[in-house]
Amino acid sequence: MKIRFFNACLHKYIAFGCTLFLAANVHADEPLKLSEALSKALTEHPQLQSYPYKLRALEGEQLQASLTPNPELGVELENVLGTGSRRGLEAGQLTVTLGQLIELGDKQNQRIAVSKQKHQEAMTNYKIARLNVLTDTADKFYQVLKWQQLIAWNQQRAEKTSDLLATIKQRAAAGAVSNADVSRIAFQLAQVKLSGISFQGELKKARYELSQMWLAQPNFSHALNAQQAISIPSEISWQEAVNQAPNYLLLAQQVRLKQAELALAQANNITDIKLNAGLRYDALSDDSSMVLGFSMPLNWQDPNQGTVAMADAKLAGLTQQQAVLRRAIRAQAASIHTQMEADQAIALTLQNNLLAQAKQMLHDSEVSYQNGQISVLQLLDAQHALFNSQRQLIELRISQQKNLVAMQRLTGRSLVSNLASKRD
């Protein structure tokens, strides 16, 4: 009885485990959308996970900058342990004072301003890191799409070449063509299959590179292709976007930080004062009195002149970099925009003209070959023309998507997110 009960329980556990395994496999075979890839990367990418701790540390620095100096308690005992009438403690004078350092030159607010600018710089760095993660993920997603499409394209090429090989073999058996034609087509089919093996390896690599954006295995069946026609941004729009480019904004933020640091260095040149007040008790006369004090350092020379000069030089350097960076970003954006326009023109020509002509040429070549009017080499040339045009169109469309991602990385415009929401 116990053995049968144990076996029944074992079968239930095995069935339950198989159900979980199958459920996991079903989940693993689901296609991956671009929006899902972006969401996973934002949630799991290690670079983004460290920023909350950096921001908390800067918040602590900001709190420290807002603190004012604490008061100081001073105790002095004079005229004791001497000789004559001052031996022992009988003639001692006890003075208890409370001192406070008074900061001049608005140092506290300047420290707070520096810490706030550091926090803002960290936030800008986080936005740039977030944008880089988004664009890197989108770029790797389109790389997976590229190899998926090329594998499908290569399979069609293999099927077409295999059908041609079967036809050539039939004609060779009938004595209509030579065995050299059969060998030539067989070699062509072997090359196509070899390309398929290479494409599979590239796809596997691209899948791993994509899934590493969220530190996981590539547990998706395929990247979901929902490509649409790319709308090229107008020249005015990308020129305006240059002014909001993340790297340009970061440099502007760094300029503001250096301005705050220069203001703090200049404020530190202003001498602080220290006020003291307290009570003094004279044990010999049994009298007490108030004690008031004032002290400040004597700055015979500027104690902070090196720091001020250094901050001023850094500020001037960053200001000069701003102008250079803006021109560089504008040139890069213009280059990407030009490439996008060229790719679009080529893609439209391929799709509307060359593909149709290549299909017609292949059809006419197949008829001519059947009639013995052309050689097998001419037929293969017609096939190559069609398949090369198809591959060129696939790579151009992927290039358009990647150029759009590159434009977003450069300008900070939410192009990837908008595309993801529209398509998915």
Summary of the structure (lengths in Angstrom):
residues: 424
radius of gyration: 38.8
end to end distance: 56.7
largest distance: 141.3
contacts: 1224
relative contact order: 0.13
helix: 72%
strand: 9%
